[in-house]
Amino acid sequence: MCAKKSESVTFRLDEKHDKILRKIADEQRISLNTLVNHIFANYVETEMYLQKFGVLKLSTDSFRRILAELDDKTLVNLATRAGSLEAKEFILFKWKELNLHSVTSFIKIFFDVCGFGRCDLVSDSSKVVLSAHHDLKEKGSFYIKHFLESLIRTSLDKSCKTTITEDSVTIEFQS
């Protein structure tokens, strides 16, 4: 396994931010260097694309309240559109192609960075299984189910086996 190449860079950091970053690094039991590398990597690999694409940040409570006001038909239409159009557009914007890697990478961002919950994604040569836990309640599960099924169906031409509960969604499809 090859080690990643790194460069030695010197820059000045505002004293207030330095203290906060050092405290965070200490709490996480990692070096300041590791923490700053994580922050830079997140910006370069994800946040920069989210900003350029125009992703809106919204609190979980606000999104949950919006979902609660939608009837099921409207919710399905919105989730399906978001999964089949906006998600695909973002994937093409960032990765320039639709394939299993770009779609699963997007799904990780959808949960881990955009705040839709926590996900565990396992794949092998025959199938992909995604288990997600969230704080969006029953309508959130309904939205996520239709969003992901639409994304997978339209991007990868795969059908899904989906199980939902009030706080989780599990989707399985062939690799």
Salt bridges, closest charged atoms under 4 A:
ASP14 OD2 - HIS17 ND1 3.63
GLU15 OE2 - LYS19 NZ 3.45
ASP18 OD1 - ARG22 NE 2.92
GLU27 OE2 - LYS23 NZ 3.84
GLU47 OE2 - LYS57 NZ 2.87
ASP61 OD1 - ARG64 NH1 2.83
ASP72 OD1 - LYS139 NZ 3.77
GLU86 OE2 - ARG81 NE 3.30
ASP135 OD1 - ARG118 NH2 3.55
GLU149 OE1 - LYS145 NZ 2.98
GLU166 OE2 - LYS137 NZ 3.99
GLU172 OE2 - LYS127 NZ 3.91
